[in-house]
Amino acid sequence: MNLLIAKRALGLLSIGLGVIAVASPERVSRFFGLKFEDGAMSAFGAREIASGAGLLSPVKPGPWFWMRVGGDVMDITALARAMDRSNPRRKYAIAALVTVAAIAILDIAMAAEATMNKRENAQAAA
């Protein structure tokens, strides 16, 4: 996948998810059966907005892809906590975990590509 296309698509996705988490942290936590304080969920959202803004800015995307990888690890860890059989929203948490894991693979591939291909990383700074 072209780094420029990936940075734009993942940047917009990040901002969208981040806005939802910041605007309605209690609903997001409740939807997945997470036991988070609103401030923690808002912080997750703010991290998403920051990585999305970084990817949409006219700079090399490599470091921002790596920021997304770190965020994916945080998200997977949080969602893994919602796997408890007593969680009535467990199915939603599992679906989210699988989705985040798939996106993490894409983020790792894009981060590695940006790191190894300095020329394409520089060209994607548009």
Sequence and secondary structure as in RCSB ss.txt:
>XXXX:A:sequence
MNLLIAKRALGLLSIGLGVIAVASPERVSRFFGLKFEDGAMSAFGAREIASGAGLLSPVKPGPWFWMRVGGDVMD
ITALARAMDRSNPRRKYAIAALVTVAAIAILDIAMAAEATMNKRENAQAAA
>XXXX:A:secstr
  HHHHHHHHHHHHHHHHHHHHH HHHHHHHHT    HHHHHHHHHHHHHHHHHHHSSS SHHHHHHHHHHHHHH
HHHHHGGG TT TTHHHHHHHHHHHHHHHHHHHHHHHHHHH HHHHHHT  
